[in-house]
Amino acid sequence: MLEKAGIYHCMRKSAWEKTQEEIFKERAEVLGRAGEALAAALSEVDRIDRLIVESLRTAGERPGLEALAEINGEIRRYNRAREYAELRYYYLIVTREAMGFRRHKAVEEVYRIPPKRKYL
């Protein structure tokens, strides 16, 4: 009987343990959302980069200033999207720092911000 009572006691969580668990869950969700926002921003940068590469590949078919202006417009969109991704990266790092994480090497490796593109 005492053995069963001990097991039952171990299975029940105190209010403090439940609160700690909820806080941990919230922290994980916040980090997850920050990472997802950054991943989405980087995905948009990659999508625009592919458009630029395709436009450069087909530029010979449409010579002139119009093609150049179109490509530079895409480069402008790319650089703005890249800046937004940099901001999202900053938010992720700040969030991690606020939660006590001090090393970000894995974040740096997973979420690489590509370099700016220069106009043609």
Residue frames relative to the residue before (quaternion, step in Angstrom):
aa qw qx qy qz dx dy dz
M 1.0000 0.0000 0.0000 0.0000 0.00 0.00 0.00
L 0.6563 0.4983 -0.3132 0.4720 3.59 0.93 -0.86
E 0.6178 0.5577 -0.3376 0.4397 3.51 1.06 -0.78
K 0.6605 0.4974 -0.3015 0.4748 3.58 0.95 -0.88
A 0.6401 0.5228 -0.3283 0.4573 3.58 0.97 -0.80
G 0.6390 0.5292 -0.3171 0.4595 3.59 1.03 -0.77
I 0.6515 0.4994 -0.3076 0.4813 3.55 0.97 -0.85
Y 0.6468 0.5195 -0.3180 0.4590 3.57 0.93 -0.90
H 0.6486 0.5209 -0.3144 0.4574 3.56 0.96 -0.85
C 0.6623 0.5033 -0.3041 0.4642 3.59 0.99 -0.81
M 0.6729 0.5062 -0.3007 0.4478 3.60 1.04 -0.66
R 0.6328 0.5084 -0.3341 0.4791 3.59 1.13 -0.58
K 0.2605 -0.7589 0.5768 0.1534 3.53 -1.03 0.79
S 0.4443 -0.6675 0.5263 0.2829 3.52 -1.04 0.79
A 0.6715 -0.4750 0.3748 0.4278 3.55 -1.30 0.26
W 0.6322 0.5329 -0.3292 0.4560 3.58 1.02 -0.80
E 0.6632 0.4990 -0.3040 0.4678 3.61 0.92 -0.89
K 0.6407 0.5124 -0.3237 0.4714 3.60 0.99 -0.79
T 0.6513 0.5104 -0.3122 0.4667 3.57 0.97 -0.84
Q 0.6419 0.5182 -0.3156 0.4688 3.58 0.96 -0.87
E 0.6469 0.5174 -0.3093 0.4671 3.57 0.98 -0.84
E 0.6566 0.5009 -0.3090 0.4718 3.60 0.96 -0.82
I 0.6383 0.5153 -0.3226 0.4722 3.57 1.00 -0.81
F 0.6470 0.5133 -0.3167 0.4665 3.58 0.92 -0.87
K 0.6470 0.5194 -0.3104 0.4639 3.59 0.96 -0.87
E 0.6544 0.5088 -0.3054 0.4687 3.59 0.94 -0.88
R 0.6392 0.5241 -0.3221 0.4615 3.58 0.95 -0.85
A 0.6533 0.5093 -0.3074 0.4683 3.56 0.95 -0.89
E 0.6600 0.5064 -0.3098 0.4603 3.59 0.96 -0.81
V 0.6365 0.5215 -0.3258 0.4655 3.58 1.00 -0.81
L 0.6655 0.4840 -0.3024 0.4810 3.58 0.91 -0.88
G 0.6340 0.5383 -0.3243 0.4508 3.56 1.01 -0.79
R 0.6689 0.4904 -0.2996 0.4715 3.58 0.91 -0.90
A 0.6419 0.5171 -0.3259 0.4630 3.60 0.98 -0.80
G 0.6622 0.4960 -0.2972 0.4766 3.58 0.99 -0.82
E 0.6484 0.5122 -0.3161 0.4661 3.59 1.00 -0.81
A 0.6397 0.5202 -0.3270 0.4617 3.60 0.99 -0.82
L 0.6551 0.4971 -0.3058 0.4799 3.57 1.00 -0.81
A 0.6472 0.5163 -0.3212 0.4598 3.59 0.92 -0.86
A 0.6509 0.5050 -0.3163 0.4703 3.60 0.98 -0.82
A 0.6450 0.5167 -0.3199 0.4634 3.59 0.98 -0.82
L 0.6706 0.4831 -0.2966 0.4785 3.59 0.95 -0.84
S 0.6036 0.5510 -0.3505 0.4574 3.58 1.10 -0.64
E 0.6452 0.5063 -0.3129 0.4790 3.58 1.03 -0.80
V 0.6168 0.5280 -0.3432 0.4723 3.61 0.99 -0.77
D 0.6665 0.5031 -0.2957 0.4639 3.58 0.92 -0.92
R 0.6365 0.5300 -0.3302 0.4528 3.60 0.98 -0.83
I 0.6750 0.4771 -0.2931 0.4805 3.59 0.91 -0.91
D 0.6135 0.5487 -0.3473 0.4494 3.59 1.03 -0.74
R 0.6461 0.5084 -0.3240 0.4681 3.59 0.97 -0.80
L 0.6205 0.5297 -0.3395 0.4681 3.61 1.06 -0.70
I 0.6423 0.5192 -0.3189 0.4650 3.56 0.99 -0.84
V 0.6532 0.5097 -0.3147 0.4631 3.58 0.88 -0.93
E 0.6628 0.4913 -0.3049 0.4758 3.59 0.94 -0.85
S 0.6460 0.5140 -0.3199 0.4650 3.60 0.98 -0.79
L 0.6462 0.5060 -0.3177 0.4748 3.59 1.01 -0.77
R 0.6408 0.5360 -0.3205 0.4464 3.55 1.04 -0.80
T 0.7714 0.3491 -0.1788 0.5012 3.57 0.96 -0.86
A 0.3817 0.7567 -0.4664 0.2535 3.62 1.25 0.04
G 0.6149 0.5691 -0.3487 0.4200 3.58 1.06 -0.64
E 0.6233 0.5392 -0.3303 0.4600 3.56 1.19 -0.52
R 0.7701 0.2233 -0.1171 0.5859 3.59 1.22 -0.51
P 0.0204 -0.8414 0.5397 0.0173 3.60 0.52 1.06
G 0.5992 0.5942 -0.4236 0.3292 3.53 -1.26 0.38
L 0.7356 -0.4446 0.3123 0.4046 3.45 -1.41 0.07
E 0.5893 0.5895 -0.3742 0.4064 3.59 1.09 -0.61
A 0.6643 0.4841 -0.2965 0.4862 3.57 0.94 -0.89
L 0.6434 0.5226 -0.3161 0.4615 3.58 0.98 -0.82
A 0.6540 0.5045 -0.3062 0.4733 3.59 0.97 -0.86
E 0.6389 0.5256 -0.3243 0.4587 3.58 1.01 -0.79
I 0.6671 0.4921 -0.2982 0.4732 3.58 0.91 -0.91
N 0.6605 0.4965 -0.3128 0.4683 3.59 0.93 -0.84
G 0.6014 0.5472 -0.3502 0.4650 3.58 1.12 -0.59
E 0.6562 0.4917 -0.2993 0.4879 3.56 1.03 -0.82
I 0.6261 0.5237 -0.3362 0.4698 3.58 1.05 -0.72
R 0.6207 0.5301 -0.3362 0.4698 3.59 1.04 -0.76
R 0.6516 0.5019 -0.3053 0.4798 3.62 0.95 -0.88
Y 0.6271 0.5433 -0.3224 0.4557 3.57 1.00 -0.86
N 0.6984 0.4773 -0.2810 0.4533 3.58 0.79 -1.03
R 0.6354 0.5053 -0.3338 0.4791 3.60 1.07 -0.68
A 0.6517 0.5004 -0.3119 0.4771 3.58 0.96 -0.85
R 0.6246 0.5364 -0.3237 0.4662 3.58 1.06 -0.74
E 0.6423 0.5113 -0.3182 0.4741 3.59 0.98 -0.84
Y 0.6353 0.5151 -0.3259 0.4741 3.58 1.01 -0.77
A 0.6386 0.5130 -0.3191 0.4766 3.58 1.01 -0.80
E 0.6216 0.5304 -0.3361 0.4683 3.60 1.03 -0.73
L 0.6433 0.5148 -0.3158 0.4705 3.58 1.01 -0.81
R 0.6502 0.5045 -0.3060 0.4786 3.58 0.98 -0.85
Y 0.6119 0.5329 -0.3396 0.4757 3.59 1.06 -0.71
Y 0.6394 0.5245 -0.3128 0.4671 3.56 0.94 -0.92
Y 0.6568 0.5104 -0.3121 0.4590 3.60 0.90 -0.91
L 0.6389 0.5212 -0.3287 0.4606 3.58 0.98 -0.79
I 0.6688 0.4907 -0.3040 0.4686 3.59 0.89 -0.91
V 0.6472 0.5098 -0.3228 0.4658 3.61 0.93 -0.84
T 0.6393 0.5197 -0.3217 0.4666 3.58 0.98 -0.82
R 0.6528 0.5054 -0.3098 0.4716 3.57 0.94 -0.87
E 0.6444 0.5213 -0.3169 0.4611 3.57 0.96 -0.89
A 0.6568 0.5180 -0.3082 0.4531 3.59 0.95 -0.89
M 0.6994 0.4483 -0.2579 0.4932 3.57 1.17 -0.58
G 0.6371 -0.5775 0.3124 0.4037 3.55 1.27 0.13
F 0.5158 0.6125 -0.4393 0.4073 3.59 1.23 0.08
R 0.1420 -0.8278 0.5410 0.0431 3.55 -0.71 1.06
R 0.7043 0.3881 -0.2554 0.5367 3.57 1.19 -0.35
H 0.0930 -0.8317 0.5473 -0.0123 3.53 -0.79 1.07
K 0.2615 0.8058 -0.5014 0.1758 3.59 1.21 0.34
A 0.6623 0.5036 -0.3139 0.4574 3.59 0.90 -0.88
V 0.6278 0.5244 -0.3309 0.4705 3.59 1.04 -0.77
E 0.6449 0.5284 -0.3109 0.4564 3.57 0.96 -0.89
E 0.6833 0.4887 -0.2864 0.4607 3.58 1.00 -0.81
V 0.7000 0.4690 -0.2721 0.4647 3.59 0.96 -0.84
Y 0.7980 0.2472 -0.0983 0.5408 3.57 0.90 -0.97
R 0.0343 0.8179 -0.5701 0.0694 3.56 0.24 1.26
I 0.2848 -0.7409 0.5873 0.1581 3.54 -0.87 1.03
P 0.3594 -0.7500 0.5064 0.2279 3.60 -0.61 1.06
P 0.6011 -0.5721 0.4025 0.3864 3.60 -1.19 0.40
K 0.6122 -0.5201 0.4426 0.3984 3.55 -1.33 0.33
R 0.3517 -0.6943 0.5789 0.2431 3.52 -1.24 0.46
K 0.3594 -0.7157 0.5575 0.2187 3.55 -1.11 0.70
Y 0.5230 -0.6333 0.4759 0.3147 3.53 -1.12 0.71
L 0.4857 -0.6646 0.4940 0.2799 3.54 -1.21 0.58
